[in-house]
Amino acid sequence: MRYYLSTLFVCLTFFSGIVNSAEQKPAAPTAQQEQQALKQLKESMFKPLMERYILDELKAVRQDQQKLREDVTKQVTHAQLDTADRALTYTTDTINNVFFIITATASILVLVGWNSLRDVKNKVEDIVNTRVSVITDEYEDRLKILEEKLRVRSEEILSNQERISVTNEVHSLWMRANLESDFANKIEIFDEILKRKPEDVEAIAYKADALLEINETAQAIELCNQAIDIDSVYGYAYWQRACAYALTHKHADALADIKMALEYSPNLRNELLHESAFASLHDNDSFNTIVAGEVV
């Protein structure tokens, strides 16, 4: 009401000023006066209208909120009623199904001939005992298989440990043999290696080499033959036998073994002229051809 009165007062003042100015002198208002008049009109006329608009909007929002609350309450109420109805229906159906199952079970028992609880108990015990027996037999078979696998695995582990131990001993003996300068002691070391690994062709061939150093050519040839029987492609065995044949002046056999040694171990070609056992072959044309790398 205060705003309306102030607006009316401003309007009356404005109109009275216009009338007075018209009576006094018909002069046009300045731009500054027009702006001030418009500013007064905006503050006085539009401000009440804006407040009225905000109040109407707040009222509409409050009404919408009240309506939303009512709708939510109705929905929650309906949901609770539906849940209670479903629970009652589920309970009723469950009870009916239980009674149906009891009735069907009793009918089946009567039809089959189990007329007493004792018969039912005995039958259940028989079924349980039979099933337990089957399961026990099955697990016993599995345990037997597992025990057999464990036994085989244990034997493999023990065998591997023994092999590792033998390998370590043989390795240490090889190191001793490499450091030993006396050929008789070397032969003893190679004998120790062959006790642990009887079919070690490398040990046999190196023992034959040591025997050649002490002029035991016959025994060296036997050892070379033994190594070749074990591994027919071991070139160093042919090489040692060729040395033995060369020392006994069996040049044809020596040349044949040299060819076999170079065939299986081509890297031995560099040792042909450095091998002291082949000194008697240096004047042999076939040997020189082999040294030159030509095909005989």
C-alpha positions as a Markdown table, in Angstrom:
| # | Residue | x | y | z |
|---|---|---|---|---|
| 1 | Met | 0.0 | 0.0 | 0.0 |
| 2 | Arg | 2.9 | 2.3 | 0.8 |
| 3 | Tyr | 4.3 | 1.7 | -2.7 |
| 4 | Tyr | 1.0 | 2.6 | -4.3 |
| 5 | Leu | 0.7 | 5.8 | -2.3 |
| 6 | Ser | 4.3 | 6.8 | -3.2 |
| 7 | Thr | 3.7 | 6.1 | -6.8 |
| 8 | Leu | 0.5 | 8.1 | -6.8 |
| 9 | Phe | 2.3 | 10.9 | -5.0 |
| 10 | Val | 5.1 | 11.0 | -7.6 |
| 11 | Cys | 2.6 | 10.9 | -10.5 |
| 12 | Leu | 0.6 | 13.8 | -9.0 |
| 13 | Thr | 3.8 | 15.8 | -8.4 |
| 14 | Phe | 4.9 | 15.1 | -12.0 |
| 15 | Phe | 1.5 | 16.1 | -13.5 |
| 16 | Ser | 1.4 | 19.2 | -11.3 |
| 17 | Gly | 4.8 | 20.2 | -12.4 |
| 18 | Ile | 3.8 | 19.7 | -16.1 |
| 19 | Val | 0.7 | 21.8 | -15.6 |
| 20 | Asn | 2.7 | 24.6 | -13.9 |
| 21 | Ser | 5.4 | 24.5 | -16.5 |
| 22 | Ala | 2.8 | 24.6 | -19.2 |
| 23 | Glu | 1.2 | 27.6 | -17.6 |
| 24 | Gln | 4.4 | 29.4 | -17.0 |
| 25 | Lys | 6.4 | 28.6 | -20.2 |
| 26 | Pro | 6.0 | 25.9 | -22.8 |
| 27 | Ala | 9.6 | 24.8 | -22.7 |
| 28 | Ala | 10.7 | 21.2 | -23.5 |
| 29 | Pro | 12.2 | 19.2 | -20.6 |
| 30 | Thr | 15.9 | 18.5 | -20.7 |
| 31 | Ala | 17.4 | 15.0 | -21.2 |
| 32 | Gln | 18.6 | 14.8 | -17.6 |
| 33 | Gln | 15.1 | 15.6 | -16.3 |
| 34 | Glu | 13.7 | 12.9 | -18.5 |
| 35 | Gln | 16.2 | 10.3 | -17.2 |
| 36 | Gln | 15.5 | 11.2 | -13.6 |
| 37 | Ala | 11.7 | 11.0 | -14.2 |
| 38 | Leu | 12.1 | 7.5 | -15.9 |
| 39 | Lys | 14.3 | 6.3 | -13.0 |
| 40 | Gln | 11.7 | 7.4 | -10.5 |
| 41 | Leu | 9.0 | 5.7 | -12.4 |
| 42 | Lys | 11.0 | 2.4 | -12.6 |
| 43 | Glu | 11.8 | 2.3 | -9.0 |
| 44 | Ser | 8.3 | 3.1 | -8.0 |
| 45 | Met | 6.2 | 1.2 | -10.5 |
| 46 | Phe | 8.1 | -2.0 | -11.3 |
| 47 | Lys | 9.5 | -2.9 | -7.9 |
| 48 | Pro | 6.0 | -3.8 | -6.5 |
| 49 | Leu | 5.2 | -5.8 | -9.6 |
| 50 | Met | 8.5 | -7.8 | -9.3 |
| 51 | Glu | 7.8 | -8.6 | -5.7 |
| 52 | Arg | 4.3 | -9.8 | -6.7 |
| 53 | Tyr | 5.7 | -12.0 | -9.3 |
| 54 | Ile | 8.2 | -13.6 | -6.8 |
| 55 | Leu | 5.4 | -14.2 | -4.3 |
| 56 | Asp | 3.3 | -15.9 | -7.0 |
| 57 | Glu | 6.2 | -18.1 | -8.0 |
| 58 | Leu | 6.9 | -19.1 | -4.3 |
| 59 | Lys | 3.3 | -20.0 | -3.9 |
| 60 | Ala | 3.3 | -22.2 | -7.0 |
| 61 | Val | 6.5 | -23.9 | -5.9 |
| 62 | Arg | 5.0 | -24.6 | -2.4 |
| 63 | Gln | 1.8 | -26.0 | -4.0 |
| 64 | Asp | 3.9 | -28.3 | -6.3 |
| 65 | Gln | 6.0 | -29.5 | -3.4 |
| 66 | Gln | 2.8 | -30.4 | -1.4 |
| 67 | Lys | 1.4 | -32.2 | -4.4 |
| 68 | Leu | 4.7 | -34.1 | -4.9 |
| 69 | Arg | 4.7 | -35.1 | -1.2 |
| 70 | Glu | 1.2 | -36.5 | -1.5 |
| 71 | Asp | 2.1 | -38.5 | -4.7 |
| 72 | Val | 5.2 | -40.0 | -3.0 |
| 73 | Thr | 3.2 | -40.9 | 0.1 |
| 74 | Lys | 0.6 | -42.7 | -2.1 |
| 75 | Gln | 3.3 | -44.6 | -4.0 |
| 76 | Val | 5.1 | -45.7 | -0.8 |
| 77 | Thr | 1.7 | -46.8 | 0.6 |
| 78 | His | 0.9 | -48.8 | -2.5 |
| 79 | Ala | 4.4 | -50.4 | -2.5 |
| 80 | Gln | 4.1 | -51.5 | 1.1 |
| 81 | Leu | 0.7 | -53.0 | 0.4 |
| 82 | Asp | 2.0 | -54.9 | -2.6 |
| 83 | Thr | 5.0 | -56.2 | -0.6 |
| 84 | Ala | 2.7 | -57.4 | 2.2 |
| 85 | Asp | 0.4 | -59.0 | -0.3 |
| 86 | Arg | 3.3 | -60.8 | -2.0 |
| 87 | Ala | 4.6 | -62.1 | 1.3 |
| 88 | Leu | 1.3 | -63.5 | 2.3 |
| 89 | Thr | 0.9 | -65.1 | -1.1 |
| 90 | Tyr | 4.4 | -66.6 | -0.9 |
| 91 | Thr | 3.8 | -68.0 | 2.6 |
| 92 | Thr | 0.5 | -69.5 | 1.5 |
| 93 | Asp | 2.0 | -71.1 | -1.5 |
| 94 | Thr | 5.0 | -72.5 | 0.5 |
| 95 | Ile | 2.7 | -74.0 | 3.1 |
| 96 | Asn | 0.6 | -75.6 | 0.4 |
| 97 | Asn | 3.7 | -77.0 | -1.4 |
| 98 | Val | 5.0 | -78.5 | 1.9 |
| 99 | Phe | 1.7 | -80.2 | 2.5 |
| 100 | Phe | 1.7 | -81.5 | -1.1 |
| 101 | Ile | 5.2 | -82.9 | -0.7 |
| 102 | Ile | 4.3 | -84.5 | 2.6 |
| 103 | Thr | 1.2 | -86.1 | 1.0 |
| 104 | Ala | 3.1 | -87.2 | -2.1 |
| 105 | Thr | 5.9 | -88.7 | 0.0 |
| 106 | Ala | 3.5 | -90.6 | 2.2 |
| 107 | Ser | 1.7 | -91.9 | -0.8 |
| 108 | Ile | 4.9 | -93.1 | -2.4 |
| 109 | Leu | 6.0 | -94.8 | 0.8 |
| 110 | Val | 2.7 | -96.6 | 1.0 |
| 111 | Leu | 2.9 | -97.7 | -2.7 |
| 112 | Val | 6.5 | -98.9 | -2.5 |
| 113 | Gly | 5.8 | -100.9 | 0.7 |
| 114 | Trp | 7.6 | -98.9 | 3.3 |
| 115 | Asn | 4.9 | -99.1 | 5.9 |
| 116 | Ser | 6.9 | -98.2 | 8.9 |
| 117 | Leu | 9.6 | -95.8 | 10.0 |
| 118 | Arg | 11.9 | -98.7 | 10.7 |
| 119 | Asp | 11.8 | -99.8 | 7.1 |
| 120 | Val | 12.6 | -96.2 | 6.0 |
| 121 | Lys | 15.5 | -96.0 | 8.5 |
| 122 | Asn | 16.9 | -99.4 | 7.3 |
| 123 | Lys | 16.7 | -98.4 | 3.7 |
| 124 | Val | 18.4 | -95.0 | 4.3 |
| 125 | Glu | 21.2 | -96.8 | 6.2 |
| 126 | Asp | 21.7 | -99.2 | 3.4 |
| 127 | Ile | 21.9 | -96.4 | 0.8 |
| 128 | Val | 24.3 | -94.4 | 3.0 |
| 129 | Asn | 26.5 | -97.4 | 3.6 |
| 130 | Thr | 26.6 | -98.3 | -0.1 |
| 131 | Arg | 27.5 | -94.7 | -1.1 |
| 132 | Val | 30.1 | -94.4 | 1.6 |
| 133 | Ser | 31.7 | -97.7 | 0.5 |
| 134 | Val | 31.8 | -96.6 | -3.1 |
| 135 | Ile | 33.4 | -93.3 | -2.1 |
| 136 | Thr | 35.9 | -95.0 | 0.2 |
| 137 | Asp | 37.0 | -97.5 | -2.6 |
| 138 | Glu | 37.4 | -94.6 | -5.0 |
| 139 | Tyr | 39.6 | -92.6 | -2.7 |
| 140 | Glu | 41.6 | -95.7 | -1.8 |
| 141 | Asp | 42.3 | -96.2 | -5.5 |
| 142 | Arg | 43.3 | -92.5 | -5.8 |
| 143 | Leu | 45.6 | -92.8 | -2.8 |
| 144 | Lys | 47.3 | -95.9 | -4.3 |
| 145 | Ile | 47.9 | -94.0 | -7.5 |
| 146 | Leu | 49.2 | -91.1 | -5.6 |
| 147 | Glu | 51.5 | -93.3 | -3.5 |
| 148 | Glu | 52.9 | -94.9 | -6.6 |
| 149 | Lys | 53.6 | -91.5 | -8.2 |
| 150 | Leu | 55.3 | -90.4 | -5.0 |
| 151 | Arg | 57.4 | -93.5 | -4.9 |
| 152 | Val | 58.5 | -93.1 | -8.5 |
| 153 | Arg | 59.2 | -89.4 | -7.9 |
| 154 | Ser | 61.2 | -90.2 | -4.8 |
| 155 | Glu | 63.3 | -92.7 | -6.7 |
| 156 | Glu | 63.9 | -90.1 | -9.5 |
| 157 | Ile | 65.0 | -87.6 | -6.9 |
| 158 | Leu | 67.3 | -90.1 | -5.2 |
| 159 | Ser | 68.7 | -91.1 | -8.6 |
| 160 | Asn | 69.2 | -87.5 | -9.6 |
| 161 | Gln | 71.0 | -86.8 | -6.3 |
| 162 | Glu | 73.3 | -89.8 | -6.9 |
| 163 | Arg | 74.0 | -88.6 | -10.4 |
| 164 | Ile | 74.8 | -85.2 | -9.2 |
| 165 | Ser | 77.1 | -86.6 | -6.6 |
| 166 | Val | 78.8 | -88.8 | -9.2 |
| 167 | Thr | 79.1 | -85.9 | -11.6 |
| 168 | Asn | 80.7 | -83.7 | -8.9 |
| 169 | Glu | 83.2 | -86.5 | -8.0 |
| 170 | Val | 84.0 | -87.1 | -11.7 |
| 171 | His | 84.5 | -83.4 | -12.3 |
| 172 | Ser | 87.0 | -83.2 | -9.4 |
| 173 | Leu | 88.8 | -86.2 | -10.7 |
| 174 | Trp | 89.1 | -84.6 | -14.1 |
| 175 | Met | 90.6 | -81.5 | -12.6 |
| 176 | Arg | 93.1 | -83.6 | -10.7 |
| 177 | Ala | 94.0 | -85.5 | -13.9 |
| 178 | Asn | 94.5 | -82.2 | -15.8 |
| 179 | Leu | 96.9 | -81.0 | -13.0 |
| 180 | Glu | 98.7 | -84.3 | -12.7 |
| 181 | Ser | 102.0 | -84.6 | -14.6 |
| 182 | Asp | 102.8 | -88.2 | -13.8 |
| 183 | Phe | 101.2 | -90.5 | -16.3 |
| 184 | Ala | 100.9 | -93.5 | -13.9 |
| 185 | Asn | 98.9 | -91.3 | -11.5 |
| 186 | Lys | 96.8 | -90.1 | -14.4 |
| 187 | Ile | 95.9 | -93.6 | -15.2 |
| 188 | Glu | 94.9 | -94.3 | -11.7 |
| 189 | Ile | 92.7 | -91.2 | -11.7 |
| 190 | Phe | 91.1 | -92.3 | -15.0 |
| 191 | Asp | 90.4 | -95.7 | -13.4 |
| 192 | Glu | 88.6 | -93.9 | -10.6 |
| 193 | Ile | 86.5 | -92.1 | -13.1 |
| 194 | Leu | 85.6 | -95.3 | -14.9 |
| 195 | Lys | 84.6 | -96.9 | -11.7 |
| 196 | Arg | 81.9 | -94.2 | -11.3 |
| 197 | Lys | 81.1 | -94.0 | -15.1 |
| 198 | Pro | 82.2 | -97.2 | -16.8 |
| 199 | Glu | 81.0 | -96.1 | -20.2 |
| 200 | Asp | 82.6 | -92.6 | -20.2 |
| 201 | Val | 84.3 | -92.8 | -23.7 |
| 202 | Glu | 86.2 | -89.6 | -23.0 |
| 203 | Ala | 87.8 | -91.1 | -19.9 |
| 204 | Ile | 88.6 | -94.3 | -21.8 |
| 205 | Ala | 90.3 | -92.3 | -24.7 |
| 206 | Tyr | 92.4 | -90.2 | -22.4 |
| 207 | Lys | 93.4 | -93.2 | -20.4 |
| 208 | Ala | 94.6 | -94.7 | -23.7 |
| 209 | Asp | 96.5 | -91.5 | -24.4 |
| 210 | Ala | 98.3 | -91.9 | -21.0 |
| 211 | Leu | 99.1 | -95.5 | -21.7 |
| 212 | Leu | 100.7 | -94.5 | -25.0 |
| 213 | Glu | 102.9 | -92.1 | -23.1 |
| 214 | Ile | 104.3 | -95.1 | -21.1 |
| 215 | Asn | 104.5 | -97.3 | -24.3 |
| 216 | Glu | 101.5 | -99.5 | -23.4 |
| 217 | Thr | 100.3 | -99.6 | -27.0 |
| 218 | Ala | 98.5 | -102.9 | -26.9 |
| 219 | Gln | 96.4 | -101.9 | -23.9 |
| 220 | Ala | 95.8 | -98.5 | -25.4 |
| 221 | Ile | 94.4 | -100.1 | -28.6 |
| 222 | Glu | 92.1 | -102.3 | -26.5 |
| 223 | Leu | 90.8 | -99.2 | -24.7 |
| 224 | Cys | 90.3 | -97.4 | -28.0 |
| 225 | Asn | 88.3 | -100.4 | -29.4 |
| 226 | Gln | 86.2 | -100.3 | -26.3 |
| 227 | Ala | 85.5 | -96.6 | -26.7 |
| 228 | Ile | 84.5 | -97.1 | -30.3 |
| 229 | Asp | 82.2 | -99.9 | -29.4 |
| 230 | Ile | 80.4 | -97.6 | -27.0 |
| 231 | Asp | 80.3 | -94.6 | -29.3 |
| 232 | Ser | 81.2 | -95.2 | -32.9 |
| 233 | Val | 81.3 | -91.5 | -33.8 |
| 234 | Tyr | 83.7 | -90.4 | -31.2 |
| 235 | Gly | 86.6 | -89.1 | -33.3 |
| 236 | Tyr | 89.2 | -88.8 | -30.5 |
| 237 | Ala | 89.0 | -92.6 | -29.9 |
| 238 | Tyr | 90.0 | -93.2 | -33.6 |
| 239 | Trp | 92.7 | -90.6 | -33.2 |
| 240 | Gln | 94.3 | -92.4 | -30.2 |
| 241 | Arg | 94.1 | -95.7 | -32.0 |
| 242 | Ala | 95.8 | -94.1 | -35.0 |
| 243 | Cys | 98.6 | -92.9 | -32.7 |
| 244 | Ala | 99.0 | -96.5 | -31.3 |
| 245 | Tyr | 99.1 | -98.0 | -34.9 |
| 246 | Ala | 101.6 | -95.3 | -36.0 |
| 247 | Leu | 103.9 | -96.2 | -33.0 |
| 248 | Thr | 103.7 | -99.9 | -33.9 |
| 249 | His | 104.4 | -99.0 | -37.6 |
| 250 | Lys | 101.0 | -100.2 | -38.8 |
| 251 | His | 100.7 | -97.2 | -41.2 |
| 252 | Ala | 97.7 | -98.4 | -43.2 |
| 253 | Asp | 95.6 | -98.9 | -40.1 |
| 254 | Ala | 96.9 | -95.6 | -38.8 |
| 255 | Leu | 95.9 | -93.7 | -41.9 |
| 256 | Ala | 92.4 | -95.3 | -41.9 |
| 257 | Asp | 91.8 | -94.3 | -38.3 |
| 258 | Ile | 93.1 | -90.7 | -39.1 |
| 259 | Lys | 90.6 | -90.4 | -41.8 |
| 260 | Met | 87.8 | -91.6 | -39.5 |
| 261 | Ala | 89.0 | -89.2 | -36.7 |
| 262 | Leu | 89.0 | -86.2 | -39.1 |
| 263 | Glu | 85.5 | -87.2 | -40.4 |
| 264 | Tyr | 84.0 | -87.1 | -37.0 |
| 265 | Ser | 86.2 | -84.4 | -35.5 |
| 266 | Pro | 87.4 | -82.1 | -38.2 |
| 267 | Asn | 89.1 | -79.8 | -35.7 |
| 268 | Leu | 91.8 | -82.4 | -35.2 |
| 269 | Arg | 93.3 | -81.6 | -38.6 |
| 270 | Asn | 95.3 | -78.8 | -37.0 |
| 271 | Glu | 97.0 | -81.3 | -34.8 |
| 272 | Leu | 98.3 | -83.7 | -37.5 |
| 273 | Leu | 101.8 | -82.2 | -37.8 |
| 274 | His | 102.1 | -81.5 | -34.1 |
| 275 | Glu | 101.3 | -85.1 | -32.9 |
| 276 | Ser | 104.6 | -86.8 | -32.1 |
| 277 | Ala | 103.1 | -90.3 | -32.6 |
| 278 | Phe | 102.7 | -89.5 | -36.4 |
| 279 | Ala | 106.4 | -88.7 | -36.9 |
| 280 | Ser | 106.9 | -92.0 | -38.7 |
| 281 | Leu | 104.2 | -90.9 | -41.2 |
| 282 | His | 105.7 | -87.6 | -42.3 |
| 283 | Asp | 107.3 | -89.2 | -45.3 |
| 284 | Asn | 104.1 | -91.0 | -46.3 |
| 285 | Asp | 102.4 | -89.6 | -49.4 |
| 286 | Ser | 98.9 | -90.5 | -48.2 |
| 287 | Phe | 99.5 | -88.8 | -44.9 |
| 288 | Asn | 100.8 | -85.7 | -46.6 |
| 289 | Thr | 97.8 | -85.7 | -48.9 |
| 290 | Ile | 95.6 | -85.8 | -45.8 |
| 291 | Val | 97.5 | -83.0 | -44.2 |
| 292 | Ala | 97.1 | -80.9 | -47.4 |
| 293 | Gly | 93.4 | -81.4 | -47.1 |
| 294 | Glu | 93.0 | -83.3 | -50.3 |
| 295 | Val | 90.6 | -86.2 | -50.8 |
| 296 | Val | 92.4 | -89.5 | -50.8 |
